[in-house]
Amino acid sequence: MRILLLVSAFNGLSQRIWCALRDAGHEVGVLLAVGEREIVDGVRAAAPELILCPYLKDRVPAVVWQRFRTVILHPGPVGDRGASSLDWAITDGLRTWGVTALQAVEEFDAGPIWATRTFGVPATPPRKSALYTGPVSDAALECALEVVAKAADPSFTPVPAEQTPTRTPGAGPRPLMRQADRAFDWSAPTETIMRRIRAADGSPGVLTEVGGLAAYVYDAHPGPFRTARPGTLLGRRQGAVLVATGDGSLWLGHLRPAAEGGIKVPATSALGARLRGVRDSPVPAWAEPETPNAYRQVRYRRTGAIGWLHFDFYNGAMAPGHCRRLLAALRHATAQDTRVLVLRGGTEAFSNGIHLNVIEAAPDPATAAWASIRAINQVCREIVTCTRQVVVAAYSGSAGAGGVMLGLGADVVAARDGIVLNPYYDMGLYGSELHTYTLPRRVGADRAQRLIEGKLPVSTAQAVRFGLIDEIGPRHPEAFTQWLTLLAERHSDARAARKQRAAKARRLAAERIPLDVYETRELAEMSRDIYADRSGFAAARGAFVGKVRPTATPRQLLLAGNTGPVLGGRPRPGNAGPTSERRAPVTVRPAVPVVA
C-alpha cells in the first residue's frame, strides 16, 4: 500500500511506525505539516492510498480528509478528546489508558473508529515521555498495523464514535491543560508534586521557583526524607538539585529558566551561582551501595562473572559531565574480575549523543561542542579497546546520532525489539564516536556510507540484517531484562569468553591503522563543522533546541513521485553526496469514499 505519514515532526513514534510499515513491504513517505497550503500540495503530489497521522498537532485541511482516507492516532481511549490527553491521565492518577485510531473529520478527535487499544498505567506516576515512548508507542503501532490491514479490505467501514461505548474511566472531552492546572506549592506532599511535574515532562514543564529562579521544572525523582522549609535547596548531585517538600524532598534533574530564550539544561547549570553554599555529593553514584531514593545516573553491580553497568541520561543526551561519569564507571567495571560486562542504557533512550541544549546554552557553543565530542569519544574508545571482558552493548531504548555509534565497538550488540536506531541526523556535523572505525566493520564500507548519508531511521529487523546489531530481544522491558541475563550468561562461559577476548586483542593488535588515526580524521572534519560552521551546525542546533518548525520536508522522507517543496541533504566531505534512483511515475488512484 502507498501510505503517507502526515506529522508535525518526525518524532520517535512516527519513525517507529515508518520503519514497521516499510518492513511490512509498504511504500511509506512522510510529509511535515508546515502549513495548510504545503499540506494540500504535498498530499496531492504524493497521491497516497492512506494517510496516517501518528503525531499531528494541526488540523487536517478539509480538502485532504474529504479526498483521501486520513486516520489520526490519538493518545487516548475511545471517547477521549483534547491535546492534553496524557497530561490529564497522569495528573488524575488513572490506571488504564489507551490509543485510538479515528478518521479525520471536521471536529477534533470525533471521527469514526478504526482501531483502539488500552494499557495499564503504573501506580507510581510515570513521566509523560516514558508513557509516550513505551505503552503509547506500542499501542499506537498495533493500531496503525490494524488500520492498514482494514484499509486493504474494500468492505470495511469504520464505526461511528457515538456507536462505540466508552469503557475507560476518565476518558472524555478535556480542555488544554494550562500552567494554572499544573501549579503546585512546595509544601505539598512529594508524590503530588512529582506527579504534576512528570505529567508535564518533557513538555511544557511546570512553572515554579527554585532557588529564587523562576523556571520550568522537569525530570523529577523522589529524594530521601528530610526536614526543612519547603522549597529549600538541600543538595546537588550530577547536575540535579534536591528540593525540600512538605513531607520529604525531590530531585530535579533539569530546569528551563522562564526568562525569554531560556534553554532546558541540567538544574545545576541553570541555577549557577544560586547554588553557592549548597552541599555537593562527592561520592560517585556507581560506587555507592543501593540506598532508597539516591539520585544515580550511572550504576554498577556484579552478579557472579557478569558486571552490569547501567546508565540513564535524560532524553539520552550526554554532556561532558555525563561522559566523564560514564567513563569513570567503565574503567571501574573493566578493572573488576568478571568475564562479561553488560553496558545498558535507559529504556526511554539508550543515548542520543552529545547534549545540544548544553552546547547552545554555553557562552562559547563551539568550545562546548568540541569538549562534548572529545568526551564522548573517550567513552567509545574505552569500549573498543576493552579486552578484559566480553562487552555486551544493550540498547534497551532507541538511539540517535552519536548514541547509535556509542555501543558499536562492543563485542556483542543487542537491542530490544521495537526500538529505532537513527544514525546521524541532518545537524550539520560529520560525526565522530570512532564511527569510521566501528561502523564499516559491522556493515561494510558501502552500507556504512549509505546509512550515514541517508540519515534515516533503522528498525531492529533491518539492523540485524545489516549486521548493525547481533541480537534482538523481547519488546517488553521486563522480558528484555530476563532475556539479556540469559544472553550474558551464555557469553560468560570461561572458555568461550577467553577465546573471544583473545580474538579481539589479536584484531586490535593487527590493525594497520591505529585507532588514533581514525579519531584524528573524524575530529579534523568535526573541527570544520564546529568552528567554521561549514554545514550549518549553528543554525540546525538552534532550530533543534528552540523547537523551530521546519519549512519543508527533507527529500529523503518523501514518497516516490512527490515533487513538492523539499529540503536537500548536504553531501559528506569528499563525496558527491547521496544519490537516489528515479522511479516511474505513480498512477493516481481514485480516493476511497470517506465515512464522516
DAUR-V692624 format. One record per pair of residues at least 6 apart in sequence whose C-alpha atoms are under 8 Angstrom apart, sorted by the first residue. I is the first residue (numbers start at 1). J is the second residue. Records with the same first field share a line. If there is no record, write none. Layout:
I: J ; J
This chain:
1: 26 ; 27 ; 49 ; 50 ; 152
2: 26 ; 27 ; 28 ; 48 ; 49 ; 50
3: 26 ; 27 ; 28 ; 29 ; 48 ; 49 ; 50 ; 51 ; 52
4: 28 ; 29 ; 30 ; 31 ; 43 ; 46 ; 48 ; 50 ; 51 ; 52 ; 559
5: 14 ; 18 ; 28 ; 29 ; 30 ; 31 ; 51 ; 52 ; 53 ; 54
6: 30 ; 31 ; 32 ; 33 ; 51 ; 52 ; 53 ; 54 ; 55 ; 56
7: 14 ; 30 ; 31 ; 32 ; 33 ; 53 ; 54 ; 55 ; 56 ; 57
8: 32 ; 33 ; 34 ; 55 ; 56 ; 57 ; 58
9: 32 ; 33 ; 55 ; 56
10: 30 ; 32
11: 55
12: 133 ; 420
13: 54 ; 55 ; 133 ; 137
14: 54 ; 55
15: 420 ; 457
16: 141 ; 418 ; 419 ; 420 ; 459
17: 141 ; 144
18: 28 ; 29
19: 457 ; 458 ; 459
20: 459
21: 27 ; 28 ; 145
22: 28
23: 461 ; 462
27: 559
28: 559
29: 557 ; 558 ; 559 ; 560
30: 553 ; 557 ; 558 ; 559
31: 39 ; 42 ; 43 ; 553 ; 557 ; 558
32: 39 ; 550 ; 552 ; 553
33: 39 ; 56 ; 58
34: 549 ; 550 ; 551 ; 552
36: 60 ; 61
38: 565
39: 61
40: 61 ; 63 ; 64
41: 564
42: 562 ; 563 ; 564 ; 565
43: 64
45: 561 ; 562 ; 563 ; 564
46: 558 ; 559 ; 560 ; 561 ; 562 ; 563
47: 588 ; 589
48: 68
49: 68 ; 69 ; 589 ; 591 ; 592
50: 68 ; 69 ; 70 ; 71 ; 148 ; 151
51: 68 ; 69 ; 70 ; 71
52: 70 ; 71 ; 72 ; 73 ; 144
53: 70 ; 71 ; 72 ; 73
54: 72 ; 73 ; 74 ; 140
55: 73
56: 72
57: 83
59: 108
60: 104
62: 105 ; 106
64: 70
65: 104 ; 105 ; 594
66: 593 ; 594
67: 591 ; 592 ; 593 ; 594
68: 591 ; 592 ; 593 ; 594
69: 103 ; 591 ; 592 ; 593 ; 594
70: 103 ; 104
71: 101 ; 102 ; 103 ; 104 ; 114
72: 101 ; 102 ; 103 ; 104 ; 109
73: 99 ; 100 ; 101 ; 102 ; 140 ; 143 ; 144
74: 99 ; 100 ; 101 ; 102 ; 109
75: 85 ; 86 ; 98 ; 99 ; 100 ; 136 ; 140
76: 85 ; 86 ; 97 ; 98 ; 99 ; 100 ; 171
77: 97 ; 98 ; 99 ; 100 ; 116 ; 117 ; 118 ; 166 ; 168 ; 171
78: 98 ; 99 ; 100 ; 116 ; 161 ; 164 ; 165 ; 166 ; 167 ; 168 ; 171
79: 161 ; 165 ; 166 ; 171 ; 172 ; 173
80: 109 ; 171 ; 172 ; 173 ; 174
81: 108 ; 109 ; 110 ; 171 ; 172 ; 173 ; 174
82: 108 ; 109 ; 173 ; 174 ; 175 ; 176
83: 174 ; 175 ; 176
84: 174 ; 175 ; 176 ; 177
85: 174
86: 128 ; 199
87: 128 ; 177 ; 199 ; 200
88: 177 ; 199
89: 97 ; 170
90: 125 ; 126 ; 128 ; 195 ; 196 ; 198 ; 199
91: 195 ; 196 ; 199
93: 123 ; 125
94: 121 ; 169 ; 170
95: 120 ; 121 ; 122 ; 123
96: 118 ; 119 ; 120 ; 121 ; 168 ; 169
97: 118 ; 119 ; 120 ; 121 ; 168
98: 116 ; 117 ; 118 ; 119 ; 136 ; 139
99: 116 ; 117 ; 118 ; 136 ; 139 ; 140 ; 143
100: 113 ; 114 ; 115 ; 116 ; 117 ; 140 ; 143
101: 113 ; 114 ; 115 ; 116 ; 140 ; 143 ; 144 ; 147
102: 109 ; 110 ; 111 ; 112 ; 113 ; 114 ; 115
103: 111 ; 112 ; 113 ; 114 ; 158 ; 596
104: 110 ; 111
105: 111 ; 596
110: 161
111: 160 ; 161 ; 596
112: 158 ; 159 ; 160 ; 161 ; 595 ; 596
113: 158 ; 159 ; 160 ; 161 ; 164
114: 146 ; 147 ; 150 ; 158 ; 159
115: 143 ; 146 ; 147
116: 143
117: 139 ; 140 ; 142 ; 143
118: 139
119: 135 ; 139
125: 194 ; 195 ; 198 ; 199
126: 195 ; 198 ; 199
127: 198 ; 199 ; 200 ; 201 ; 202 ; 219
128: 198 ; 199 ; 200 ; 201 ; 202
129: 201 ; 202 ; 348
130: 348
133: 348
134: 348
150: 156
157: 595
158: 595
179: 206 ; 207
182: 196 ; 197 ; 200 ; 206
183: 196 ; 206 ; 207 ; 208
184: 193 ; 196 ; 208
185: 193
186: 193 ; 230 ; 231 ; 244 ; 245 ; 246
187: 230 ; 231 ; 245 ; 246 ; 247
188: 245 ; 246 ; 247
189: 245 ; 246 ; 247 ; 248
190: 222 ; 245 ; 246 ; 247 ; 248 ; 249 ; 250
191: 222
194: 220 ; 221 ; 222 ; 250
196: 206
197: 205 ; 206 ; 217 ; 218 ; 219 ; 220
198: 218 ; 219 ; 220
200: 206 ; 218
201: 218 ; 219
202: 218 ; 219
204: 216
205: 216 ; 217 ; 218
206: 215 ; 216 ; 217 ; 218
207: 214 ; 215 ; 216 ; 217 ; 258
208: 214 ; 215 ; 216 ; 217
209: 215
210: 231 ; 233
211: 231 ; 232 ; 233 ; 271 ; 274 ; 275
212: 274
213: 257 ; 271
214: 257 ; 258 ; 259
215: 255 ; 256 ; 257 ; 258 ; 259
216: 255 ; 256 ; 257 ; 258
217: 252 ; 254 ; 255 ; 256
218: 252 ; 253 ; 254 ; 255
219: 251 ; 252 ; 253 ; 254 ; 314
220: 250 ; 251 ; 252 ; 253
221: 250 ; 251 ; 252 ; 293 ; 295
222: 249 ; 250 ; 251 ; 293
223: 242 ; 248 ; 249 ; 250 ; 251 ; 293 ; 294 ; 295
224: 248 ; 249 ; 250 ; 292 ; 293 ; 294
225: 247 ; 248 ; 249
226: 244 ; 247 ; 248 ; 249
227: 244 ; 247 ; 248
228: 244 ; 245
229: 244 ; 245 ; 246
230: 243 ; 244 ; 245 ; 246
231: 243 ; 244 ; 245
232: 243 ; 244
233: 241 ; 242 ; 243 ; 244 ; 278
234: 241 ; 242 ; 243 ; 244 ; 278 ; 279
235: 241 ; 242 ; 243 ; 278 ; 279 ; 280 ; 281
236: 242 ; 268 ; 278 ; 279 ; 280 ; 281
237: 280 ; 281 ; 295
238: 296 ; 297 ; 321 ; 322
239: 253 ; 254 ; 266 ; 267 ; 268 ; 269
240: 251 ; 252 ; 253 ; 254 ; 266 ; 267 ; 268
241: 251 ; 252 ; 253 ; 267 ; 268
242: 249 ; 250 ; 251 ; 252
243: 249 ; 250 ; 251 ; 252
244: 250
251: 295
252: 267
253: 266 ; 267 ; 314
254: 264 ; 265 ; 266 ; 267
255: 264 ; 265 ; 266 ; 267 ; 270
256: 262 ; 263 ; 264 ; 265 ; 270
257: 263 ; 264 ; 270
263: 357 ; 361 ; 545 ; 546
264: 357
265: 357 ; 358 ; 361
266: 358
268: 275
284: 325
285: 295 ; 296 ; 297 ; 298 ; 299
286: 296 ; 298 ; 299 ; 300 ; 329
287: 299 ; 300
297: 311 ; 312 ; 313
298: 309 ; 310 ; 311 ; 312 ; 325 ; 326 ; 329
299: 308 ; 309 ; 310 ; 311 ; 329
300: 307 ; 308 ; 309 ; 310 ; 329 ; 333
301: 307 ; 308 ; 309
302: 308
304: 338
305: 337 ; 338 ; 339 ; 340 ; 492
306: 338 ; 339 ; 340 ; 341 ; 342 ; 488 ; 489 ; 492
307: 333 ; 338 ; 339 ; 340 ; 341 ; 342
308: 341 ; 342 ; 343 ; 344
309: 329 ; 330 ; 333 ; 341 ; 342 ; 343 ; 344
310: 343 ; 344 ; 345 ; 346
311: 326 ; 343 ; 344 ; 345 ; 346
312: 345 ; 346 ; 349 ; 350
313: 322 ; 346 ; 351
315: 348 ; 349 ; 351 ; 352
316: 346 ; 348 ; 349 ; 350 ; 351 ; 352 ; 353 ; 399 ; 403
317: 351 ; 352 ; 353 ; 354 ; 355 ; 356
318: 351 ; 352 ; 353 ; 354 ; 355 ; 372 ; 376
319: 354 ; 355 ; 358 ; 372
320: 371 ; 372 ; 375 ; 376
323: 375 ; 376 ; 379
324: 375
326: 379
327: 378 ; 379 ; 382
330: 379 ; 382
331: 382
333: 341
334: 341 ; 386 ; 388 ; 389
335: 388
338: 389
339: 388 ; 389 ; 390 ; 492 ; 494 ; 497
340: 389 ; 390 ; 391 ; 392 ; 488 ; 491 ; 492 ; 497
341: 389 ; 390 ; 391 ; 392
342: 391 ; 392 ; 393 ; 394 ; 488
343: 391 ; 392 ; 393 ; 394
344: 350 ; 393 ; 394 ; 395 ; 396
345: 351 ; 394 ; 395 ; 396 ; 397
346: 395 ; 396 ; 397
347: 396 ; 397 ; 398 ; 477
348: 396 ; 397 ; 398
349: 396 ; 397 ; 398 ; 399
350: 395 ; 396 ; 397 ; 398 ; 399 ; 403
351: 398 ; 399 ; 400 ; 402 ; 403 ; 404 ; 406
352: 399 ; 400 ; 401 ; 402 ; 403 ; 404
353: 376 ; 400 ; 401 ; 402 ; 403 ; 404 ; 406
354: 369 ; 372 ; 373 ; 376 ; 402
355: 372
356: 369 ; 541 ; 545
357: 545
358: 368
359: 365 ; 366 ; 368 ; 369
360: 541 ; 542 ; 545
362: 368
366: 530 ; 531
369: 530
370: 527 ; 530
373: 432 ; 433
376: 433
377: 432 ; 433 ; 434
379: 406
380: 406 ; 407 ; 409 ; 433 ; 434
381: 434
383: 391 ; 407 ; 409 ; 410
384: 409 ; 410
385: 508
387: 501 ; 502 ; 504 ; 505
388: 501
389: 497 ; 501
390: 410 ; 411 ; 412 ; 491 ; 492 ; 497 ; 500 ; 501
391: 410 ; 411 ; 412
392: 410 ; 411 ; 412 ; 413 ; 414 ; 488
393: 407 ; 408 ; 410 ; 411 ; 412 ; 413 ; 414
394: 407 ; 413 ; 414 ; 415 ; 416 ; 484
395: 413 ; 414 ; 415 ; 416
396: 415 ; 416 ; 419 ; 477 ; 480
397: 415 ; 416 ; 419 ; 420
398: 419 ; 420 ; 421
399: 419 ; 420 ; 421 ; 422
400: 421 ; 422 ; 423 ; 424 ; 425
401: 422 ; 423 ; 424 ; 425 ; 431
402: 423 ; 424 ; 431 ; 432 ; 433
404: 421 ; 422 ; 423
405: 423 ; 433 ; 434 ; 435 ; 438 ; 439
406: 433
407: 413
408: 438 ; 439 ; 442 ; 468
409: 438
412: 469 ; 470 ; 471
413: 468 ; 469 ; 470 ; 471
414: 469 ; 470 ; 471 ; 472 ; 473
415: 460 ; 469 ; 471 ; 472 ; 473
416: 460 ; 472 ; 473 ; 474 ; 475 ; 477 ; 480
417: 460 ; 472 ; 473 ; 474 ; 475
418: 459 ; 460 ; 475
419: 459 ; 460
420: 457 ; 458 ; 459 ; 460
421: 457 ; 458 ; 459 ; 460
422: 455 ; 456 ; 457 ; 458
423: 451 ; 452 ; 455 ; 456 ; 457
424: 431 ; 452 ; 455
425: 455 ; 456
426: 455 ; 540 ; 569
427: 536 ; 537 ; 540 ; 541
428: 529 ; 533 ; 534 ; 535 ; 536 ; 537 ; 540
429: 526 ; 529 ; 530 ; 535 ; 537
430: 522 ; 525 ; 526 ; 529 ; 572 ; 573
431: 522 ; 526
432: 519 ; 522 ; 523 ; 526
433: 519
434: 518 ; 519 ; 522
436: 518 ; 522
437: 515 ; 518
439: 445 ; 448 ; 468
440: 446 ; 447 ; 448
442: 466 ; 467 ; 468
443: 466 ; 467 ; 468
450: 578
453: 571 ; 572 ; 577 ; 578
454: 556 ; 578
456: 556
460: 469 ; 472
463: 469
464: 470 ; 471 ; 472
473: 480 ; 483 ; 484
474: 480 ; 483
491: 497
525: 573
528: 534
529: 535 ; 536 ; 537
530: 537 ; 538
535: 570
543: 549
552: 565 ; 566 ; 567
553: 565 ; 566 ; 567
554: 566 ; 567 ; 568 ; 569
555: 566 ; 567 ; 568 ; 569
560: 583 ; 586
561: 583 ; 584 ; 585 ; 586
569: 577 ; 578
570: 577
571: 577 ; 578
